[in-house]
Amino acid sequence: MKRLQPIVILAALFCGGLNAQVSFERLERALREPQNWLTYNGNLSGTHYSGLDQIKPANAASLDLKWVWQAQSLEKFEATPLVVDGVMYVTEPPNTVAAIDARTGRPYWIYQHPMPETTYVCCGNVNRGLAILDNTLFLGTLDAYLVALDASTGRKKWQTKIEEYTHGYAVTVAPLAVKDKVVVGPAGGERGIAGFLAAYDARTGKQVWRFNTIPRPGEPGNETWPGDSWKTGGGSVWVTGSYDPELNLIYWGIGNPGPDWNPAVRAGANLYADCVVAIDADTGKLRWYYQFTPNDEWDFDSVQVPVLADLTWKGKPRKVMLWGNRNGFFYVLDRTNGEFLLAKAFVKQTWAAGIDENGKPIKAAGKSPSVGGTDVWPGVQGGTNWYAPSFSPRTRLFYLTAWEDYHTAYFTWDQNYEPGKSFTGGTARSPIPSIRREPFIKWGPEWGYGVVRALNPLTGEKVWEYKMRDVSDAGILTTASDLLFSGNREGYFFCLDARSGKELWKRYLGSQVAASPITYLVDGKQYVTIAAGHSLFTFGLSAGRAGAEAKR
Amino acid sequence: MRVYFFFFLFLAPLLQAQHGSIAGTPFSTPEDVKAGAQSFRSQCAACHGLDASGGSNGPSLTTGRFKHGDSDEALFRTITKGVPGTPMAAFPLDGREVWQLIAFLRSVNIGKSAERAAGDPAKGSQIFAASGCPRCHTAGGGGGFVGPDLSEIGSRRSLEQLRSSVLDPDAEVSPDYWSLRARTKNGQTVTGLRMNEDMDSFQILEPSGRLRSLMKSELASYEIVRTSPMPSFRGKLQPYEVEDLIAYLASLRAQNANAGEALK
């Protein structure tokens, strides 16, 4: 073979970086390119829905393992990958990014963020994913940096310090790219942080705006915090929000107030903890908010993905937001103005006597954390939590993973704040571990169990459910062929009929699923990917079946 | 062991004060240097090269500067604790062996530390920009990502290695920068930087910036090109300009330890 002329390649390489240009317009229209998975939630509406339909109820039983990617780390693998034109980008704990061939699972490059010896996180050195804009990937780190990487080579373009990690600020959330900015915020609700959401210029990393999720003195809402209690008020940000391009509003769920279980030291509503906030994408100014659990006493972070849907509400088209909250209630809000439309409990709950007509919870008596412990449903991990729910525009159903009949004993005590240290003002004890540490399930189902539930968003009524033995930390994917994919702590990954809940296929993966599935298409073949244990598993139709499908 | 620990806890600082950093380790006799050289070959050479001048997975340790700290204490820490987030592992050696390694490293750097670039780094910086280097290379802020990141190259390579890279880029090309040239069974020619290769497949970075995976079974023929895509600057730059460029590259040193590493 003729020797390659170096100068020819050189000239060609100079043009590098022009590929994989994921413009913001592409992100806005992500549903029009279902072969890709361009944002944490698959699209900016947070529906975790895909237009792909090659895998369908008739052939789902022939799903087959195509490849496995093993992470180096033994930490919990919570990431949702991105797929851009045949390349998968995934974060591995703690802060490693891998670019992988989405068809074969082989690696292109790996970026390792240098980690400090100590991290200050409540629940493991986890990371949930990336954002992409143009040819740049954005990673938040446990030492509270926002890092920009070249998507072709994995080389770092810039990094910006978000906050001081030794004071309990850590980034575990997948950033959200909106227009020319990247929005991100810190976790640390159990470390006495004062939270915020901030937007950074995607090209330079310079901060453009910052919205304080715990209002500082002089800012509206600070009056809901007595004295200096706002300084350790939490209001963390750890699950990616959504964006409505027509309204130019970013919606984001905010974490619990701190200290978690000692509400007496922060008497007041504690804005904007446990809220959804609607923020102008250009200025960072608050347009409206809705608070699910004022003066939260049970660690009911409202960090769930805001699911944006357009529904016919009482005969009229309405832009709504669907929200299965950690506090056990399913909510519908008008996303143009935050108007409360509906709340209905989707699991057993005992903390509220009801939700009044204005959307304010009526707290039940005797449910506050106590010195001797108070039993409350749902327990500390909530009726649901951070893993993705889904809305299918075809079935018009809202799907979520829920912990049913699950409770916790909540304890309270006085605690002094020390920077970087755990600051929870109590504790919570449940027979079911909050974080799965071992593969055994020995407690009885009377302590709680997991379900995938389909709800009618117009009423909050259950349409069907899929019951599991153990609880689940897995998110949900629905597709245009009316399939639903999810998994659980037991180690199963499964496919259900999204209309009936009937199980069509499942596979035991040998370790817990604590992540949300995605789907994509390469070379005309559809794949489904899920993280389980310390590995990423990708399934597709078995060769014979896929070949037959392709010929049709 | 206990004696050694006592020795370096209490006497090492005294020795350091008396003899400066070269003799700063409590074990710095010629025999210790020799023992350190032997340890280096068994423990360190796989990544840092037999003569400590650097390999594909570890920087040169002969430039007189160390990215994670120049002091004996810093070197001791780097060797025994490793550097998180990099391939540098922690080496659980006993104290004497670590100090002998440091003595060896100091000995290799005595000669090199006298090495001084003859050129003018400020002029070299202009030559770097005018010669098109930033199109492929990052040096500090900005620049391309296709070629090696040169932001800390002065800490990683000797003057001699830098000169060779500029004048004779093909002399030593890291496998990280080998290319694939292939022809598919349907007649398409494919070229690109080889990111990975296994029994059945290649993963490459195409000139367009696109990442692409190829199964070997899909290829009619292929060749791994071990030459550098970088042109030689021999004859293109005057000798004094080359020296200015070398001086500039040598001045690019590690600024802080918090710089991510992209692994191939």
Interface residues (C-beta under 8 A of the other chain):
Chain A: M1 R3 L4 P6 I7 I9 L10 A12 L13 F14 C15 G16 G17 L18 N19 A20 D85 G86 V87 A99 D101 R103 T104 R106 P107 Y108 W109 I110 Y111 Q112 H113 P114 M115 P116 E117 N135 V147 D150 S152 T153 G154 R155 K156 W158 Q159
Chain B: V83 P84 G85 T86 R135 C136 T138 G141 G144 F145 V146 D149 D170 S179 R181 T191 L193 M195 N196 D198 S201 Q203 L205 E206 P207 S208 G209 R210 L211 R212 S213 M215 S221 E223 V225 T227 S228 P229 M230 P231 A257 N258 A259 G260 E261 A262 L263 K264
